[in-house]
Amino acid sequence: MDFIRFVGQQCARDISKFDFFRPGDNVAVTYEIVEGDKKREQTFRGDIIKIKGEGISRSFTIRKISDGIGVERIFPFNCPALTNIVNLKKGRVRRAKLYYVRGQVGKAARIREKKFVQSIAENLKGKKRKWTFDNSVLYV
């Protein structure tokens, strides 16, 4: 078993150049297609439904809606055809496998975007804050 793990580590591809993503995120995956002697790049944009496996066999599934039909594609992390992965939106989900999206249509199939709250500036930390009726913050 240690030999298999060793071979997997030696063959594994460095994925640190790609953006970090999790299930629920909207990503654009650029991959290379070889047609005869020509090569071209194509982009597949959609939501991450699942990430499975570990090591050399790790893969992720992307789902998009194309002309009203759901299309899913599985990409291995270790695939040499992968050129780039760009994280477009962070999704707000509470599950690791988003199979429930397959049964939803229209607006229900959308995944909410995670909104980040601005952090308090360093010079304002520790000071008392009061909330006003219009949800703005007053520093006292």
N, C-alpha and C positions, 0 to 999 in steps of 0.2 A: 504494500500500500504506500509506503514511503517513496518507492521508486516512481509510482504513478504521479504522486504529488510533485516530485522533483521535476519530472518531464513537463508537467503542466506549468510549473513556474518558469521553466526555461523557454517554453513556447508561447507563454502569455505575452500579449501585446501591451504596450504602455498606453493606457487610456487617460493619462493625466492631462493631455492636451485638449480633451473634450470637456465641455461644460458639465458640471455636476447636475444630475436630475434624479427625480424620484417619481413614483406612480402619481398620476394626476397632473404632472407638468405637461405643458404643450411644447414640443420640440420640433426642430427641422433637422432631419438626417440627410446628409448628402453622401451619396455612394456612387461608385464607379460602375458603369455598365460597359461590357465588352461585346461589340457586335462585329464579328469577323476580325478584321485588323484595325477597326476604329474603336476608340475609347471615348466615352462621354460621361458627364456627371449628371445625376438626377437627384432631385430633392423630394423627400417624402415628409410631409408636415402633418402632425396629429398629436393626440394625447397618449401618454404612456399608460397602458392598462396594467401591465405587470412586469416585474423583473424577477427572473427565476434563475436558479442554479448558482454555482460558485466556481471560482477558478477559471479554467479554460473553457468550460461548457456553459458559462453564464450568458444569458440572453435577455432581451427585452422585447415587448410587444407594443406596437403603436397602432392606434385605431383612428381613422378619419372617415368623414362622410363625403362621398363623391357621387354627385347627382342623385342624392337621396338613398344611396346604398352604402352600407357600412363596409369599409375595407380595412382589414387588419394585416399587418406585416410583422414578421419576427426577424429581428436582427441579432446575430451573435456579437458579443462584445469583441471577440477575437477575430472577426472577419476582416481580411485585408482589403476588401472593397470599400469599407467605411472610410470616408474622407474627413467628414466633419459632423459634429453634433452640436447644435446651438439650442440652448434653453430659452424659449421665447416668453413663457409665462409660468409662474409657480402656481400650482393648483392647491386648493384647500380641500383635502380629502382626509378621511379617518380610517382608511383601509389600505392594505397592501396590494390587494387584487381587486380591480374595479370591473368585475364581470357584469355587474348590474347595469352598466352603461349600454351593454348590447341590446337590452330590452327596451331602452328608452328612445323616444323620437323627439325631434325638434328642440325646443328650449330646455326640456327636461334632460336632454343628453349632455348639456353643457356642464362643465366643471367650473365652479366658482374660483375666482382668482384670489390668491393670498395677498392681503394688503398689509404692508409694513408700516408700523407707526414710527415716526421720527423719534430718535432717542433724545433725551434731555441733554442740552449742552453742558459741557464740563463746568462752566462757571455758574450754572444754575442748580447743580446737584446739591442736595442737602437743604435747600431753601423750602419754605412752606409754600404750597400751591393751593389756590382756591379755585373751584370751578364755578363759573357764572351760569346764568340761565341759558345762554346760547352756546354752551359747551366750549367756550374759550377759556384759556388758563390765565389767571392773574398770579404774578409772583409777588409775594409780600416780604 
